[in-house]
Amino acid sequence: CKGSQVEICRKYHISSTSVFRKWISCYNSGKGFKERTRSERGITMNKGRKTTQEERAEIVAFCIENGKDYGLAMEKYGV
């Protein structure tokens, strides 16, 4: 794969070049990778966006219907 570390991180949505370098180091040492589940990754809260009262009610209902999967609600509604 050609390109600078910054270009590769942008292309593959890797959070930083230090994460990329750590992955390369693990790969080269033969440690391999383990895919983490959503609960293992955790949820990072952010500011989100403004919502109306109706949207909030819809988001809460969606969240409850989906086993209180807040990450899924954040992805679906962009909040």
C-alpha positions as CSV (number, residue, x, y, z in Angstrom):
1,C,0.0,0.0,0.0
2,K,1.5,3.3,-1.1
3,G,1.0,6.7,0.6
4,S,2.0,8.6,3.7
5,Q,0.7,7.5,7.1
6,V,-1.6,10.5,7.2
7,E,-3.0,9.7,3.8
8,I,-3.6,6.1,4.8
9,C,-5.3,7.1,8.0
10,R,-7.6,9.4,6.2
11,K,-8.5,6.9,3.5
12,Y,-9.3,4.1,6.1
13,H,-10.7,6.4,8.8
14,I,-8.0,5.5,11.3
15,S,-8.1,7.9,14.2
16,S,-4.4,8.8,14.3
17,T,-1.0,7.9,12.9
18,S,0.0,6.5,16.3
19,V,-2.8,4.0,16.1
20,F,-1.8,3.0,12.6
21,R,1.9,2.6,13.7
22,K,0.8,0.4,16.7
23,W,-1.3,-1.8,14.3
24,I,1.7,-2.2,12.0
25,S,3.9,-3.1,15.0
26,C,1.4,-5.7,16.2
27,Y,1.1,-7.1,12.7
28,N,4.9,-7.3,12.1
29,S,5.4,-9.0,15.5
30,G,2.9,-11.7,14.6
31,K,0.4,-10.8,17.4
32,G,-2.5,-10.3,15.0
33,F,-5.8,-8.6,15.7
34,K,-9.0,-9.4,17.5
35,E,-12.2,-7.7,16.4
36,R,-14.0,-6.1,19.3
37,T,-17.7,-6.1,19.8
38,R,-19.6,-2.9,20.1
39,S,-19.8,-3.2,23.9
40,E,-16.0,-3.8,24.1
41,R,-15.4,-0.6,22.0
42,G,-17.6,1.5,24.3
43,I,-19.5,4.6,23.3
44,T,-17.9,8.0,23.0
45,M,-20.4,10.7,23.8
46,N,-20.2,13.9,21.7
47,K,-22.2,17.0,21.4
48,G,-24.5,15.6,18.7
49,R,-27.1,17.9,17.2
50,K,-30.2,19.7,18.2
51,T,-33.4,17.7,18.2
52,T,-37.0,18.5,18.5
53,Q,-39.2,17.0,21.2
54,E,-40.8,14.6,18.7
55,E,-37.3,13.5,17.5
56,R,-36.2,12.8,21.0
57,A,-39.4,10.7,21.7
58,E,-38.7,8.7,18.5
59,I,-35.1,8.2,19.4
60,V,-36.0,7.0,22.9
61,A,-38.6,4.6,21.5
62,F,-36.1,3.2,19.0
63,C,-33.5,2.8,21.8
64,I,-35.9,0.9,24.0
65,E,-37.1,-1.3,21.1
66,N,-33.4,-2.2,20.4
67,G,-32.4,-3.3,23.8
68,K,-31.1,0.2,24.9
69,D,-28.4,0.1,22.2
70,Y,-27.4,3.7,22.5
71,G,-24.6,3.4,19.9
72,L,-27.1,2.1,17.3
73,A,-29.4,5.0,18.0
74,M,-26.5,7.5,17.8
75,E,-25.5,6.0,14.4
76,K,-29.1,5.9,13.0
77,Y,-30.1,9.4,14.2
78,G,-26.8,11.2,14.1
79,V,-27.0,12.4,17.7
